[in-house]
């Protein structure tokens, strides 16, 4: 019993020390906590969703979730072959062109009206604090920070590992002019060496102007945050980006709710909406949309074109790797919602969207 007790103590101590690693980010400072306390969305010591949002659906449990995730092999969660990605030269783009390049999952680069934007970049090859877990799919990780031009505006929707990547953020430091994110996330960024004057840290329902007639409105999402055991010390959000020529909805992770219709009524129509489509399951239906709900959210937002993200790079759920695109493609056709489905790395003209290949059907 003594030996067992010592072993347990060593294990607990090792976990504690590991979680003090810099990659876990910073705990909120007193100033940040005071700022959060002034937010109408910060109550009982944490940020709250607008609607009641349990982490798990009623009637399920974490034991059921973990058992299905680790032991259910009925779905092909990993692609059987390398994904057919394209390496676009991002360093020599025509600055007059409006374009988007998706890097898989929720990471993408946009060039609009002469400005460059980067959203939730993850180039480290995995999406967890343990480098040997949650590895990116073959063919889904062909870009690095060195392939990127200077970034005028870096958007971070929330601080989960698959959206805020420590190694990528460190490498990006000399290339980023300004970061736009939610309350609490700046603690991590400043802890990792970013100048606080480069960070726009906002609550939901705020508006501010960027240079050259660009405007950002911060809007709500239905999700949660946290890089360790403590949840919701920072806020999760989406963004409305208005440029001189376009209006883009930059969606963060979100369960379906009436906030999409409210945003659509206030800010729509949108030239492009970018919404999550992946890592869903009925057991956590309040915090991630299924593909049919993603199409409905795009309709609520009054989208002219939908780009589904949050898939094709990491296995974070129990569905097959291609279930998100198969279902959303079928639903978008049924609902007459134009759908963009580029390959990873494929240059996508925002002014004249191309006819996209159904590339996932070629992976055997």
C-alpha positions in Angstrom: 0.0 0.0 0.0 2.9 2.4 0.8 4.4 1.7 -2.6 1.1 2.2 -4.3 0.6 5.5 -2.4 4.0 6.7 -3.5 3.3 5.8 -7.1 0.0 7.7 -7.1 1.7 10.7 -5.5 4.5 10.6 -8.1 1.9 10.4 -10.9 -0.2 13.3 -9.5 3.0 15.3 -9.1 4.1 14.6 -12.6 0.8 15.6 -14.0 0.8 18.8 -12.0 4.3 19.7 -13.1 3.5 19.0 -16.8 0.5 21.2 -16.6 2.7 24.1 -15.5 4.2 24.0 -18.9 4.1 27.3 -20.9 2.0 25.7 -23.6 -0.9 25.6 -21.3 -1.0 29.4 -21.2 -1.5 31.8 -18.4 -4.0 32.0 -15.6 -6.0 35.2 -15.7 -4.4 38.2 -14.1 -6.1 40.4 -11.5 -6.6 43.2 -14.2 -8.1 40.7 -16.6 -10.4 39.2 -14.0 -11.6 42.7 -13.1 -12.2 43.4 -16.8 -14.1 40.1 -17.1 -16.2 41.0 -14.1 -17.5 44.0 -16.0 -18.7 41.7 -18.8 -22.4 40.9 -18.7 -21.5 37.4 -19.9 -19.1 36.7 -16.9 -21.0 35.3 -13.9 -20.2 32.9 -11.1 -16.5 33.1 -11.9 -16.7 32.1 -15.6 -18.1 33.2 -18.9 -21.6 31.9 -19.7 -23.4 31.1 -22.9 -26.6 33.0 -23.8 -28.6 29.8 -23.6 -28.3 26.9 -21.1 -25.5 24.8 -22.6 -24.6 21.5 -20.9 -21.2 20.1 -21.9 -22.9 16.7 -22.5 -26.4 15.9 -23.7 -28.8 14.8 -21.0 -28.6 11.1 -20.3 -25.0 10.6 -21.3 -21.8 10.6 -19.3 -18.0 11.1 -19.7 -17.5 7.4 -19.3 -19.8 6.7 -22.3 -18.0 9.4 -24.3 -14.5 8.1 -23.6 -15.5 4.4 -24.1 -16.9 5.2 -27.6 -14.0 7.4 -28.5 -11.3 4.9 -27.6 -13.0 1.6 -28.2 -15.5 2.0 -31.0 -13.8 1.1 -34.2 -16.9 0.9 -36.4 -16.1 4.2 -38.2 -13.1 5.1 -40.3 -12.0 8.1 -38.3 -8.6 8.4 -40.1 -8.4 8.8 -43.9 -7.1 5.6 -45.5 -4.8 7.6 -47.8 -3.1 10.9 -47.8 -5.4 13.9 -48.5 -4.9 15.5 -51.9 -3.7 18.9 -50.7 -2.1 21.7 -52.8 0.8 23.9 -51.9 0.0 27.4 -53.0 2.8 30.0 -53.1 1.4 32.5 -50.5 4.5 34.7 -50.6 4.0 36.0 -54.1 0.3 36.6 -54.4 -1.2 39.5 -56.4 -2.3 41.9 -53.6 -5.2 43.0 -55.8 -6.9 39.6 -55.7 -9.4 38.6 -53.1 -8.7 35.0 -52.1 -8.8 32.3 -49.4 -6.6 29.3 -48.7 -7.9 26.7 -46.2 -5.3 24.8 -44.2 -7.6 22.1 -42.9 -9.7 22.1 -39.7 -10.4 25.8 -38.7 -7.2 27.4 -40.0 -7.3 29.6 -43.1 -5.7 32.6 -44.8 -7.6 35.4 -46.5 -6.4 38.3 -48.6 -9.2 40.8 -49.0 -9.0 44.4 -50.4 -5.3 44.4 -50.0 -5.1 43.2 -46.4 -4.1 39.8 -45.1 -6.0 37.8 -42.5 -5.2 34.5 -40.7 -7.7 32.6 -38.5 -6.9 30.0 -35.8 -3.7 28.7 -37.3 -2.4 25.2 -36.2 0.8 24.1 -38.0 2.5 22.1 -35.3 1.1 18.7 -36.6 -1.1 18.0 -33.6 -3.9 19.5 -31.5 -3.3 18.5 -27.9 -0.7 19.2 -25.2 0.8 15.8 -26.0 2.7 15.9 -29.3 2.1 12.2 -30.0 -1.7 12.5 -29.7 -4.3 14.1 -32.0 -1.9 14.0 -34.9 -2.9 15.7 -38.2 -4.0 13.5 -41.1 -1.5 12.7 -43.8 -1.5 15.4 -46.5 -3.3 17.9 -44.1 -0.2 19.6 -42.7 1.9 20.7 -45.7 2.1 24.4 -44.7 4.3 26.1 -42.0 4.6 29.6 -40.7 7.5 30.1 -43.1 5.1 29.8 -46.0 3.0 32.8 -44.9 3.4 36.4 -45.8 3.1 39.1 -43.2 -0.3 39.0 -41.5 -2.1 42.2 -40.9 -4.8 40.7 -38.7 -4.7 37.4 -36.8 -8.1 36.2 -35.5 -8.3 33.7 -32.6 -11.8 32.5 -31.9 -11.0 30.8 -28.6 -8.2 29.1 -26.7 -8.8 25.4 -27.3 -5.7 23.5 -28.6 -7.1 23.0 -32.1 -7.6 26.7 -32.5 -4.8 28.3 -30.4 -1.6 26.4 -31.1 1.4 27.3 -28.9 4.2 26.5 -31.3 2.5 28.2 -34.2 1.7 31.3 -32.2 5.4 31.6 -31.1 6.6 31.2 -34.7 4.1 33.8 -36.0 5.3 36.5 -33.6 7.5 38.5 -36.1 4.9 38.2 -38.9 1.7 39.5 -37.1 0.7 43.1 -36.9 -2.5 42.8 -34.8 -4.4 40.0 -33.0 -8.1 40.1 -32.6 -9.6 37.8 -30.0 -12.0 37.4 -27.0 -11.7 38.5 -23.4 -9.1 36.4 -21.5 -7.2 35.0 -24.4 -4.7 37.9 -24.2 -3.4 36.5 -21.0 -2.0 33.5 -22.9 -0.7 35.7 -25.7 1.1 38.2 -23.4 2.5 35.2 -21.4 4.0 33.9 -24.7 5.7 37.3 -25.4 3.2 39.2 -27.5 3.0 43.0 -27.0 -0.3 43.9 -25.4 -0.6 46.9 -27.7 -0.9 44.5 -30.6 -3.9 42.7 -29.1 -7.6 43.8 -29.5 -9.3 41.8 -26.7 -13.1 42.1 -26.9 -16.3 41.0 -25.4 -19.4 39.9 -27.5 -21.3 42.7 -29.2 -18.4 45.2 -29.6 -17.5 47.0 -32.8 -14.2 48.6 -33.8 -12.5 49.9 -37.0 -9.3 48.8 -38.5 -7.2 50.8 -41.0 -8.5 51.5 -44.5 -12.2 51.2 -43.9 -12.3 47.7 -42.4 -14.6 47.0 -39.5 -15.0 44.1 -37.0 -18.1 43.3 -34.9 -17.7 40.6 -32.3 -20.6 38.3 -31.9 -21.6 35.4 -29.7 -21.1 31.6 -30.2 -22.4 28.7 -28.1 -19.4 26.8 -26.9 -16.8 26.8 -24.1 -13.1 27.5 -23.5 -10.1 26.3 -21.6 -6.7 24.7 -22.1 -6.6 22.7 -18.8 -9.0 21.5 -16.2 -10.6 24.9 -15.6 -13.1 26.0 -18.1 -14.5 29.3 -19.4 -11.9 31.8 -18.0 -11.8 33.3 -21.5 -14.7 33.9 -23.9 -15.4 32.1 -27.2 -16.7 34.1 -30.2 -17.3 34.7 -33.8 -16.6 37.8 -35.9 -18.3 39.9 -38.6 -15.6 41.2 -40.9 -16.7 44.1 -43.1 -14.2 45.2 -45.7 -14.6 47.9 -48.4 -15.9 45.3 -50.8 -17.1 42.3 -48.8 -18.8 41.0 -45.6 -17.5 37.8 -44.1 -18.7 35.8 -41.1 -15.7 34.2 -39.3 -17.4 31.5 -37.3 -15.9 30.0 -34.1 -17.0 26.7 -32.7 -20.6 26.7 -31.8 -23.7 24.7 -31.2 -26.8 25.6 -33.1 -29.1 28.3 -31.5 -31.0 31.4 -32.4 -28.0 33.6 -32.2 -27.3 32.8 -35.9 -30.6 34.3 -37.0 -30.1 37.3 -34.8 -26.7 37.9 -36.3 -28.1 37.4 -39.8 -30.9 39.9 -39.2 -28.4 42.5 -37.9 -25.5 42.0 -40.2 -26.5 39.9 -43.2 -26.5 39.1 -46.0 -22.9 37.8 -46.0 -20.8 37.2 -49.1 -19.2 34.2 -47.3 -19.9 32.5 -44.0 -17.3 30.2 -42.5 -18.8 27.7 -40.1 -17.8 24.6 -38.2 -18.7 21.2 -39.7 -17.0 18.4 -37.8 -16.2 16.9 -34.4 -19.9 16.7 -33.6 -21.9 13.9 -31.9 -25.3 13.6 -30.3 -23.6 13.2 -26.9 -22.4 16.8 -27.1 -25.0 18.4 -29.4 -25.2 21.7 -27.5 -21.5 22.7 -28.2 -21.0 21.5 -31.8 -23.4 21.6 -34.8 -24.1 18.6 -37.0 -23.8 19.2 -40.8 -27.5 19.8 -41.3 -27.5 22.4 -38.5 -24.5 24.1 -40.1 -26.5 24.6 -43.4 -29.4 25.9 -41.4 -27.0 28.3 -39.6 -25.8 29.6 -43.0 -29.4 30.1 -44.1 -30.1 32.0 -40.8 -27.0 34.2 -41.5 -28.3 34.9 -45.0 -25.2 33.5 -46.6 -24.5 33.7 -50.3 -21.8 31.0 -49.9 -20.9 28.6 -47.1 -17.4 27.3 -46.4 -17.4 24.4 -43.9 -14.4 24.1 -41.7 -13.4 22.2 -38.5 -12.9 18.9 -40.4 -10.3 17.0 -42.6 -7.3 17.4 -40.2 -7.8 16.0 -36.8 -9.8 13.2 -35.2 -11.6 14.8 -32.3 -14.9 12.9 -32.4 -16.5 9.5 -33.2 -17.7 10.1 -36.7 -15.9 8.9 -39.8 -13.4 11.4 -41.2 -15.5 12.2 -44.3 -19.0 12.2 -42.7 -19.0 16.0 -42.3 -18.5 16.8 -46.0 -20.7 14.0 -47.2 -23.6 15.1 -45.1 -23.2 18.9 -45.6 -22.8 18.4 -49.4 -26.1 16.5 -49.5 -27.9 19.0 -47.2 -26.5 22.1 -49.1 -27.9 20.7 -52.4 -31.2 20.0 -50.8 -31.5 23.5 -49.3 -30.0 25.3 -52.3 -27.1 26.7 -50.3 -24.0 27.3 -52.4 -21.1 25.3 -50.9 -17.3 25.9 -51.1 -15.3 22.7 -50.6 -11.7 23.4 -51.7 -8.8 21.0 -51.2 -6.5 21.9 -48.4 -4.1 24.6 -49.7 -6.2 25.3 -52.9 -6.4 28.9 -53.8 -10.0 30.0 -53.7 -11.1 33.2 -55.6 -13.6 35.0 -53.4 -14.8 37.2 -56.3 -15.4 34.3 -58.7 -15.6 31.0 -56.8 -14.6 28.1 -58.9 -16.4 24.8 -59.5 -15.0 22.6 -56.7 -14.1 19.0 -57.0 -15.6 16.3 -54.8 -12.1 15.4 -53.9 -13.0 13.3 -50.8 -14.6 10.7 -53.0 -11.2 9.8 -54.5 -9.7 8.7 -51.2 -9.8 4.9 -51.0 
